[in-house]
Amino acid sequence: MSAVCLILGDQLSKSISSLQGLDKANDVVLLCEVLEEATYVRHHQKKIAFIFSAMRHFSEELKSHGFLVRYVKLDDPGNTGSLEGEVRRALSKFKANRIIVTEPGEYRLLQTFKSWPNKFGITIDIGPDTRFICDIDEFKRWASGKKQLRMEYFYREMRNKYNFLMEPNGKPVGGKWNFDKENRKPPLRGMASPKRLSHKKSPITLEVLKLVRERFHDHFGALEPFHFAVTQSQALKELQHFIDEILPQFGEYQDAMVAGEPYLYHSLISSYLNAGLLLPLEVCSLAETAYRSGKAPLNAAEGFIRQILGWREYVRGIYWLHMPDYGQLNYLDAKRPLPEFYWSAQTRLFCVAEAVRHTRDHAYSHHIQRLMITGNFALLAGINPVEVCEWYLLVYSDAYEWVELPNTLGMALFADGGIMASKPYAASGKYINRMSNFCQQCHYDPLQTVGDNACPFNALYWDFLARHEDKLQVNQRLAYMYAYWHKQSTEQQLAIRKQADDTLQKMDTGNL
């Protein structure tokens, strides 16, 4: 009797726990492209193409290492369209009496896996995902008894545990844990992204592109040009290129935004990390080596490591700590539907249109555009968190629920009431004007709050604070802004709130 080892599309690592100890002569590794997973949200065309191509290449790699692999393509005859259906077929074909999986990244799949022993009448082994550096139980122990969780303190523990950027005496290199204040420079005039890698398309990738073009042409986003790495070796080249050529400038300009430049100095490796083609410890090690060899400044190396060693692991911990209820939280009672321009980019708000265009064309937009443009607008306008979270989950190639939900619902929308963030990440047009060149090309004026040409972010910002004063005024980080608001005359406040109301009406009618 044999076992069926199911590998998901975001588990493409030879070190994945489910592959360890398999009997290569009898146990079968199952990878399957199923319509259910491609359409439970209507994923970006590039995202589907990336995952399917990476899965097919990984399948070939496993075969070359002697594994018995059953690979089910989307258009194979008999494809049932679901993971459950394909597991059932594999169990029958190979007369297997056991299922082996690694814990998935999404709560819904974990519940599905746990239901299979009863459905199939056999056992299932669910192993830990050891590619993450903090397992779920470890995070729960760290969080236990704390009234408020903050990423900064978790990050320090991870730095200590794995000895990244640490001195022999246990102190952080440079005397500080965090160099974020040095990493907030606005863009320079004429700033452009360094040249990026584009990988030659194998016959496998070309076949997948054809499939996606035919089967998912009505999904959001542009399928081509397609530049993704789809193998571990290609992903490692992407990582090394970033470390050698781009990391030195990443720190200072990681928050900068420039029209026509979706990447700037960002690494573009999140899709590869989240799919398993890269591992977090190898990424952090290369960044630390770049600093210690003098190839990258400390603020750049520390900021980059913090995103992976700290933020990425922390987000995952929050997700599993608070699911399944987390996804239904709506602390600010936001109810407006998602505006059409999140799909079409048809708005006179240049910053929003530009972020949506980047997203549409690349299945990518860097974290400040996600947080402070599309996320910030949704927060200020009171867009329904369920609709916003679905949008973020389907449009980005690096998005899986464990990473998307806390970042969107918690960080961008404050819908969790402060579990993720110590304050709402709300900002007016002045922030966007300072950190980008977007406003220079916009119909609206970031220096005006009231009037026909006033930046919509400005009135919406103050209206947001006024609408939610009962819930937010106790937050010490907002005390200065509320003091400023209360100094305004009644007439000024009424004018601003009317401007905000007019802006929301324009949004609702497609005229913003």
DANOR-V418804 format. One record per pair of residues at least 24 apart in sequence whose ideal C-beta (glycine too) atoms are under 10 Angstrom apart, sorted by the first residue. I is the first residue (numbers start at 1). J is the second residue. Records with the same first field share a line. If there is no record, write none. Layout:
I = J  J
//
This chain:
1 = 26  27  94  95  96  97  98  122
2 = 26  27  28  68  90  91  94  95  96  97  98
3 = 27  28  29  91  94  96  97  98  99  100  122  123  124  125
4 = 28  29  30  70  86  87  88  89  90  91  93  94  96  97  98  99  100  101  120  122  124
5 = 29  30  31  62  67  68  69  70  90  96  98  99  100  101  102  125  127
6 = 30  31  32  83  86  87  90  99  100  101  102  104  113  116  124
7 = 31  32  55  58  59  62  67  69  71  100  101  102  276
8 = 32  37  51  55  83  101  102  104  105  106  109  275  276  400
9 = 33  34  37  38  47  48  50  51  52  54  55  58  275  276  400
10 = 51  54  55  104  105  106  129  131  271  273  274  275  276  277  398  400  402
11 = 55  58  101  102  103  104  105  129  131  275  276
12 = 51  54  55  57  58  59  61  62  230  231  232  235  272  275  276  277
13 = 58  102  129  130  131  232  275  276  277  278  279
14 = 58  61  62  65  67  232  276
15 = 130  131  276  279
16 = 101  102  127  129  130  131  276
17 = 100  101  102  103  125  126  127  128  129  130  131
18 = 99  100  101  102  103  125  126  127  129
19 = 62  65  67  100  102  127
20 = 100  102  127  130
21 = 100  127
22 = 62  66  67  68  100
23 = 68
24 = 62  65  66  67  68
25 = 66  68
26 = 68  94  96
27 = 67  68  94  96  98  100
28 = 67  68  69  70  90  91  93  94  96
29 = 58  59  62  63  67  68  69  70  71  90  100
30 = 59  68  69  70  71  72  83  86  87  89  90  91  94  96  99  100  101
31 = 55  56  58  59  62  69  70  71  72  73  86
32 = 70  71  72  73  74  76  79  80  81  82  83  85  86  87  89  90
33 = 71  72  73  74  75  76  79  81  86  208  211
34 = 72  74  79  80  81  82  83  84  85  86
35 = 74  79  80  81  82  215  216
36 = 80  81  82  83  84  85  86
37 = 81  82  83  106  109
38 = 74  81  212  215  216  219
39 = 81  215  216  219  394
40 = 106  108  390  393  394
41 = 219  220  389  390  391  392  393  394  395  399  401
42 = 216  218  219  220  221  390  394  395
43 = 212  216  219  220  221  363  393  394  395  396  397  399
44 = 216  219  220  221  222  223  359  360  362  363  364  394  395  396  397  399
45 = 209  212  213  215  216  217  218  219  220  221  222  223  224  226  360  363
46 = 209  212  219  220  221  222  223  224  225  226  227  228  271  360  361  362  363  364  395  396  397
47 = 212  216  219  220  221  228  271  363  364  393  394  395  396  397  398  399
48 = 74  208  211  212  215  216  219  221  223  363  397
49 = 205  208  209  210  211  212  213  216  221  223  224  226  228  230  363  397
50 = 205  208  212  226  228  229  230  271  272  275  363  397  398
51 = 208  228  230  271  275  397
52 = 204  205  207  208  209  211  212  216  230
53 = 201  202  204  205  206  207  208  209  211  212  226  228  229  230  231
54 = 204  205  208  228  229  230  231  232  234  235  271  272  275  276  277
55 = 204  208  230  275
56 = 202  204  205  207  208  230
57 = 202  204  205  208  229  230  231  232  233  234  277
58 = 230  231  232  275  276  277
59 = 204
60 = 202  204  231
61 = 231  232  233
68 = 94
70 = 94
73 = 207  208  211
74 = 208  211  212  215  216
75 = 211  214  215
82 = 112
83 = 109  112  113  116
84 = 112  113  115  116  119  120
87 = 112  113  116  119  120  124
88 = 116  119  120
91 = 116  120  121  122
92 = 120
96 = 120  122
97 = 121  122  123
98 = 122  123  124  125
99 = 123  124  125  126
100 = 124  125  126  127
101 = 125  126  127
102 = 126  127  128  129  130  131  276
103 = 127  128  129  130  132  135  136  320
104 = 129  400  401  402
105 = 129  132  274  316  319  320  400  401  402  403
106 = 319  323  393  400  401  402  404  405
107 = 319  320  323  324  326  327  401  402  405
108 = 323  324  327  401
109 = 400  401
110 = 320  323  324
111 = 323  324
129 = 276  316  402
130 = 279
131 = 273  276  278  279  280  281
132 = 279  280  281  312  313  316  317  402
133 = 158  161  162  279  280  281  284  308  309  312  313
134 = 158  161  162  280  309  310  312  313  314  316  317
135 = 313  316  317  320
136 = 316  317  319  320  321
137 = 320
138 = 313  317
139 = 313  314  316  317  318  319  320  321
140 = 317  320  321
142 = 314  317  321
143 = 314  317  318  321  322
144 = 321
148 = 418  419  422
149 = 314  317  318  321  418  419  420
150 = 314  420  421  422
151 = 306  310  311  313  314  315  317  318  411  420  421  422
152 = 177  178  180  306  310  314  422
153 = 177  310  314
154 = 309  310  311  313  314  317  318
155 = 305  306  307  309  310  311  313  314
156 = 310
157 = 310
158 = 280  284  305  306  308  309  310  313  314
159 = 284  302  305  306  309  310
161 = 309
162 = 280  281  284  285  288  305  309
163 = 288
164 = 281  284  285  287  288  291  301  302  305  306  308  309
165 = 284  287  288  291  292  298  301  302  305  306  309
166 = 288
172 = 298  302
173 = 288  291  292  298  301  302
174 = 291  297  298  299  301  302
176 = 298  299  302
177 = 302  306  310
178 = 299  302  303  306  310
179 = 251  297  298  299  300  301  302  303  306
180 = 251  254  255  299  302  303  306
181 = 299
182 = 251  252  297  298  299  300  302  303
183 = 250  251  252  253  254  255  256  299  300  302  303  304  306
184 = 251  252  253  254  255  256  368  434  435
185 = 249  251  252  253  254  255  256  435
186 = 252  253  255  256  257  258  433  434  435  436  437
187 = 253  255  256  257  258  259  261  264  435  436  437
188 = 252  253  256  258  437
189 = 258  437
190 = 258  437
191 = 249  253  256  257  258  261  264  265  437
192 = 258  260  261  263  264
193 = 246  258  260  261  262  263  264  265  266  268
194 = 241  242  245  246  249  263  264  265
195 = 241  245  246
196 = 227  238  241  242  245  246  263  268
197 = 227  229  234  237  238  240  241  242  245  268
198 = 225  226  227  228  229
199 = 226  227  228  229  230  231  233  234  235  237  238
200 = 234
201 = 226  227  228  230
202 = 230  231  234
204 = 230  231
205 = 230  231
219 = 394  395
220 = 342  343  359  360  363  391  394  395
221 = 343  359  360  361  362  363  394  395  396  397
222 = 357  360  361  362  363
223 = 363
224 = 361
225 = 361  362
226 = 363
227 = 268  362
228 = 268  271  272  275  277  362  363  364  397
229 = 268  269  271  272  275  277  278
230 = 272  275  277
231 = 272  277
232 = 272  276  277  278  279
233 = 277
234 = 272  277
235 = 269  271  272  273  275  276  277  278
236 = 269  272  277  278  282  283  286
238 = 267  268  269  271  272  277  278
239 = 267  268  269  272  273  277  278  282  283  286  287
240 = 286
241 = 267  268  269
242 = 266  267  268  269  283  286  287  290  304
243 = 267  269  283  286  287  289  290  295  296  301  304
244 = 286  290  295  296
246 = 296  300
247 = 286  287  290  291  295  296  297  300  301  303  304
248 = 290  291  295  296  297  300  301
249 = 296  297  300
250 = 287  296  297  299  300  301  303  304  307
251 = 296  297  298  299  300  301  302  303  304
252 = 297  299  300  303
253 = 300  435
254 = 299  300  303  304  307  366  367  368
255 = 366  367  368  369  371  372  431  434  435  436
256 = 366  368  434  435  436  437
257 = 351  354  355  358  365  366  368  369  372  373  432  435  436  437  438
258 = 354  435  436  437  438
259 = 350  351  354  357  358  436  437  438  440  441  442
260 = 354  357  358  437  441
261 = 354  358  366  436  437
262 = 354  355  357  358  359  361  362  364  365  366  369
263 = 358  362  364  365  366
264 = 366  368
265 = 300  366
266 = 304  307  364  365  366  367  368
267 = 304  307  308  366
268 = 362  364  366  397  398
269 = 304  308  398
270 = 307  308  312  364  366  367  396  397  398  399  403
271 = 363  364  396  397  398  399
272 = 397  398
273 = 308  312  398  403
274 = 312  396  397  398  399  400  402  403  404
275 = 397  398  400
278 = 308
280 = 305  308  309  312  313
281 = 308  309
283 = 307  308  309  312
284 = 308  309
307 = 367
311 = 367  403  406  407  411
312 = 402  403  407
314 = 406  420
315 = 402  403  404  405  406  407  410  411  420
316 = 400  402  403  406
317 = 402  406
318 = 402  405  406  407  410  411  416  419  420
319 = 400  401  402  403  404  405  406  407  409  410  420
320 = 402  406
321 = 406  419
322 = 405  406  410  416  419  420
323 = 401  402  405  406
326 = 401  405  406  409  410  415  416  419  420
327 = 385  386  389  401  405  406  409  415  416
328 = 385  386  409  415
329 = 385  405  409  410  413  414  415  416  417  419
330 = 384  385  386  409  413  415  416  417
331 = 385  409  410  413  414  415  416  417  418  419  424  468  471  472
332 = 379  382  385  413  414  415  417  424  464  467  468  471  472
333 = 382  384  385  415  467  468  471
334 = 378  379  380  381  382  383  384  385  386  387  388  413  414  415  468
335 = 382  383  384  385  387
336 = 378  381  382  383  384  387  504  507  508
337 = 383  384  387  507  508
338 = 378  381  383  384  386  387  388  390  391
339 = 377  378  381  383  387  504  507  508  510  512
340 = 507  510
341 = 377  507  510  512
342 = 374  377  378  383  387  388  391  392  395
343 = 391  395
344 = 510
346 = 510  512
347 = 377  443  456  506  507  510  511  512
348 = 442  443  444  453  456  506  511  512
349 = 373  377  429  432  438  442  443  444  455  456  457  503  507  512
350 = 432  436  437  438  439  440  441  442  443  444
351 = 376  377  429  432  433  436  438  439  441  442  444  446  455  457
352 = 376  377  378  432  438  442  456  457  512
353 = 438  441  442
354 = 436  438  441  442
355 = 438
356 = 391  395
359 = 391  392  395  396
360 = 395
362 = 396  397
363 = 394  395  396  397  398  399
364 = 395  396  397  398
365 = 392  395  396
367 = 407  411
368 = 431  432  435  436
369 = 432  436  438
370 = 395  396  399  404  407  408  411  412
371 = 407  408  411  412  421  425  427
372 = 412  425  426  427  431  432  435  436  457
373 = 427  431  432  435  436  438  457
374 = 408  412
375 = 407  408  411  412  413  414  425  426
376 = 412  413  424  425  426  427  428  431  432  457  460  461  464
377 = 412  432  456  457  460  507  512
378 = 408  412  413  415
379 = 411  412  413  414  415  424  425  426  427  460  461  464
380 = 424  426  427  428  456  457  458  459  460  461  462  463  464  465  467  500  503  504
381 = 456  457  460  463  464  500  503  504  507  508  512
382 = 413  460  463  464  467  468  504
383 = 413  507
384 = 413  415
385 = 409  410  412  413  414  415  416
386 = 415
388 = 412  413  415
389 = 413  415
414 = 464  468  471  472
417 = 471
418 = 471  472  475
421 = 477
422 = 475  476  477
423 = 472  475  476  477  478  481
424 = 464  465  468  471  472  475  477  478
426 = 457  460  461  462  464  465  468  472  478  481
427 = 457  461
428 = 455  456  457  458  459  460  461  462  464  481
429 = 454  455  456  457  458  459  460  461
430 = 455  457  458  461
431 = 457  461
432 = 457
433 = 457
443 = 512
444 = 503  512
448 = 499
449 = 492  495  496  499  500
450 = 492  495  496  498  499  500  502
451 = 495  499
452 = 499  502
454 = 496  499  502  503
455 = 503
456 = 499  500  502  503  504  506  507  512
457 = 503
458 = 496  499  500  503
459 = 495  496  497  498  499  500  501  502  503  504
460 = 496  499  500  501  503  504  507
461 = 485  496  500
462 = 488  492  493  496  497  499  500
463 = 493  496  497  498  499  500  501  503  504
464 = 500
466 = 493  496  497  500
467 = 497  500
//
